[in-house]
Amino acid sequence: MVKQFLAIALLMIGVSAVSTQTNDSGTSSKAICDLTMAQAPVINGIRLGMTPEQVLGLFPGSSEDAEVRSSLSRPASQFGVSSFIIRPDRYKSKEKFAGISQITFTLLDGRVSNLSVGYNGPEWPHVDKFVAKFVEGTNLPAADAWEAYVGMDTQLKILRCEDFEIRVFAGGQGGNLNYVLLVDLTAEQKLKERRAKAREKALQESKP
């Protein structure tokens, strides 16, 4: 489990690092769907914009989990960022989240701005199969409307909409690195602006 978590974390860091570059080198920055935040997908009751309390309400007993409490007790960063991880199989609601190994929540100003759902499988022959399964019952476009990530064409596809972005990755032994990442683009832009202002301030203060 630890090795799997580290592998997912490293993969997410790598993808996120690329995402923060100007016009992501792997994909176009142009929105390829016109859906708004109100139309963003909900995964088993989980959605962008939730508060920690709303999230914990979906997992009875999670508010008493030492790991979760420790994460939530830590103050947010200077930019307003905090995070915590939920492992569904620890709680009474685990049957509702069958196949999900963990969910990583990143918050900006106390609201979920980024959530990554890690799966235990299955092993998909192509990411398009995973996307097709994910979009079932939603208003999201089919896999052929998503953009393949250059260099990882068969494993990672991205859908950029008006207010949010979705990344679907298929990989790992038995599909143990499969994940779906949802990003609030408005929150992401706000965070970038805060970091840019902080850099500018530091630069000004360093001048003689």
C-alpha positions, 0 to 999 in steps of 0.5 A: 500500500505504501509503495502504491501510494508513493508511486501515485504521489510521484506520478501526480507530482510529475503531471502537476508540475507540467500542468503549472507550466505555460500552456502545458507542453503536453496539451493545448490550453484551449477549453475543449468543452463548454461545461461550467463548474455547476456541470462538473462530475460528481464521484459518489457524492464527491465534488469540487467546492466541498468543505472538509465537513461535507467530505467527512460526512460521506465517510462515517467515522472519518472525523475520528480517524487520527490520520485525517484529524492530523492533516486537518489540524495543520494550518493552511500554507501561506497561500491558503492551501491544505490537504488530506487523504481519505481511505474509503475501506476504513469506514462504514460507507466503504461499499459505496466506494468499492474499487477506490483505494484513496482520495486525495483532497487539496483545498484552497481557502477551505474548499476542495479545489483539486481531488484525485481518486485512486483506483485498485484497478482494473487494468485497462488496455487503453485509457479510452476504455477507462474514460468511456467507463468514467463518463457513463451517466454524465454529461461529459463528452466521449473519449474521442473528444478528450486530448491525449497527453503527448508521450503518454497517449495510451495512458493519460487523457485530459478534458479541459472545460470552462471552469474545470479540468479532468485527467484520467490515467490508466496504468500500474500493475493490475491498474493499481495506479489508475486515477481520476483528477478533477481540478477547479481552474478558477481556484488554480488561477487564484493560487497562481496569482497569489504565488506570482504576487509573493514572488514579486514582493520578495523580488522587490524586498530583495532590491537594495 
